[in-house]
Amino acid sequence: MKVAPSALFPLLRSDTQGQILAALVLSERGETASDLAHHVGVSLPTVTRELGRLVDAELLMSEPVGRRSVYRPNAEHPLAEAMREIALFAHGPQPVITRELADVPGVAEAMIFGSWAARRRGEPGPPPRDIDVLVVGRPDPDDLYDAAERAERVLRREVNVTSLTPAQWAHVDDPFVATVRGRPLVDLQVDTRGEHDVAAGSGDRGEAHH
């Protein structure tokens, strides 16, 4: 079966390859194939094939740990820094923003929309210059601002965060909500409710911009 190149960065073989590279350059301890399959949401055989290609190209290193292998970027490769930059540029927004929002109480849902989400879903077009994020819940605006700043330092791109209450997000007749819902979205697996449980409510849409 022919694999389509990543619309986010066509020099990458596929979105799966880009996601694997992004996960590995962000990992401090390395990852197993099973870990990566879970993070990326792709079958283990597919991840294993991509890892094999990257190891053969010496872009990754494989270290046996017990019965499994742990994969890490090969820091000695001449293109190691370039690989890191490409992986973060193309596929870094999803894991980086997910990680930063995980520390923000009051977030019920989060997703990327706009041009990055469109490229991630395969729509052709120019590379996104910034990242648009929608947060549903009742987080503190200052916490969102700080999370966006942390993400920007890693991604080296502007991260724009819009915050809606659950009731506002459910208001499908709102022009902004209708537009966002009608375009590609990339869900961020963030749920920090816990003791800071968010209740549906009403109010004006708030935004935290950079």
Helices and strands as residue ranges (DSSP letters): H 15-26, E 31-32, H 33-40, H 44-56, E 60-65, E 68-73, H 80-91, H 93-101, E 107-113, H 114-120, E 130-137, H 141-155, E 158-164, H 166-170, H 175-181, E 186-188, G 194-196, E 206-208
